[in-house]
Amino acid sequence: MTKSVPNSAGIPDLSGVYAFRIRENVKRLGDELAIIREIEKKIRATMENNDDVRRIDDMKGIGTVNAATIVSEIGNID
């Protein structure tokens, strides 16, 4: 750890508690991102044969997950 890290937030971390909490929060966020990626993977697999999702997914800037969200909100787009 560099000398600037213990005081980078303006609070001396003499006991290392803040550094520990930051490491734990970063780890937790990494775990949450892995869960989100897995959910998105399942959404893509489930929606790959959905015609409504494919029609919306073909629009520039809209991916499969966003298209699935739109279809889930509005239903059949016909």
Sine and cosine of phi, psi and omega as CSV:
sin_phi,cos_phi,sin_psi,cos_psi,sin_omega,cos_omega
0.00,0.00,0.73,-0.69,0.01,-1.00
-0.98,0.22,0.22,-0.97,-0.03,-1.00
-0.92,0.40,-0.49,0.87,-0.05,-1.00
-0.97,0.23,-0.39,0.92,-0.06,-1.00
-0.89,0.46,-0.72,0.70,-0.05,-1.00
-0.87,0.49,-0.39,0.92,-0.01,-1.00
-0.90,-0.45,0.26,0.97,-0.11,-0.99
-0.91,0.42,-0.47,0.88,0.03,-1.00
-1.00,-0.10,0.11,0.99,-0.01,-1.00
0.99,0.13,0.07,1.00,0.00,-1.00
-0.87,-0.50,0.88,-0.48,0.04,-1.00
-0.88,0.48,0.74,-0.68,-0.02,-1.00
-0.93,-0.37,0.91,0.40,-0.08,-1.00
-0.92,0.39,-0.53,0.85,-0.04,-1.00
-1.00,-0.05,-0.19,0.98,-0.01,-1.00
0.99,0.11,0.12,0.99,-0.04,-1.00
-0.90,0.43,-0.71,0.70,-0.03,-1.00
-0.90,0.43,-0.67,0.74,0.03,-1.00
-0.88,0.48,-0.66,0.75,0.04,-1.00
-0.89,0.46,-0.72,0.70,-0.02,-1.00
-0.90,0.44,-0.62,0.78,0.03,-1.00
-0.91,0.42,-0.71,0.71,0.03,-1.00
-0.87,0.50,-0.68,0.74,0.01,-1.00
-0.91,0.41,-0.65,0.76,0.03,-1.00
-0.91,0.41,-0.65,0.76,0.04,-1.00
-0.90,0.44,-0.67,0.75,0.04,-1.00
-0.89,0.46,-0.70,0.72,0.01,-1.00
-0.89,0.46,-0.67,0.75,0.03,-1.00
-0.89,0.45,-0.63,0.78,0.07,-1.00
-0.88,0.48,-0.67,0.74,0.04,-1.00
-0.89,0.45,-0.67,0.74,0.01,-1.00
-0.90,0.43,-0.65,0.76,0.04,-1.00
-0.89,0.46,-0.62,0.78,0.05,-1.00
-0.89,0.46,-0.64,0.77,0.03,-1.00
-0.91,0.42,-0.70,0.72,0.02,-1.00
-0.87,0.49,-0.70,0.72,0.03,-1.00
-0.87,0.49,-0.64,0.77,0.02,-1.00
-0.91,0.41,-0.67,0.74,0.04,-1.00
-0.89,0.45,-0.70,0.71,0.02,-1.00
-0.88,0.47,-0.62,0.79,0.04,-1.00
-0.88,0.47,-0.68,0.74,0.02,-1.00
-0.92,0.39,-0.63,0.78,0.04,-1.00
-0.88,0.48,-0.73,0.69,0.00,-1.00
-0.87,0.50,-0.69,0.72,-0.01,-1.00
-0.91,0.42,-0.64,0.77,-0.03,-1.00
-0.94,0.33,-0.58,0.81,-0.12,-0.99
-1.00,-0.09,0.02,1.00,-0.10,-1.00
-0.90,0.45,-0.41,0.91,0.00,-1.00
-0.96,-0.29,0.16,0.99,0.00,-1.00
-1.00,0.07,0.90,-0.44,-0.05,-1.00
-0.88,0.47,-0.65,0.76,0.01,-1.00
-0.88,0.48,-0.70,0.72,0.01,-1.00
-0.90,0.43,-0.66,0.75,0.00,-1.00
-0.90,0.45,-0.64,0.77,0.02,-1.00
-0.88,0.47,-0.70,0.71,0.00,-1.00
-0.96,0.29,-0.60,0.80,0.01,-1.00
-0.89,0.46,-0.46,0.89,0.02,-1.00
-0.94,0.35,-0.29,0.96,0.01,-1.00
-0.95,0.30,0.65,-0.76,-0.01,-1.00
-0.87,0.49,0.76,-0.64,0.08,-1.00
1.00,-0.01,-0.06,1.00,0.01,-1.00
-0.90,-0.43,0.86,-0.51,0.02,-1.00
-1.00,-0.06,-0.02,-1.00,-0.05,-1.00
-0.88,0.48,-0.67,0.74,-0.05,-1.00
-0.92,0.40,-0.70,0.72,0.03,-1.00
-0.92,0.39,-0.63,0.78,0.05,-1.00
-0.88,0.47,-0.68,0.74,0.04,-1.00
-0.89,0.45,-0.60,0.80,0.04,-1.00
-0.90,0.44,-0.71,0.71,0.01,-1.00
-0.88,0.47,-0.73,0.68,-0.01,-1.00
-0.89,0.45,-0.61,0.79,0.00,-1.00
-0.92,0.39,-0.45,0.89,0.01,-1.00
-0.99,0.11,-0.66,0.75,-0.10,-0.99
-0.98,-0.22,-0.27,0.96,-0.02,-1.00
0.99,0.16,-0.52,-0.86,-0.03,-1.00
-0.88,0.47,0.79,-0.61,-0.06,-1.00
-1.00,0.03,-0.01,1.00,0.06,-1.00
-0.94,0.35,0.00,0.00,0.00,0.00
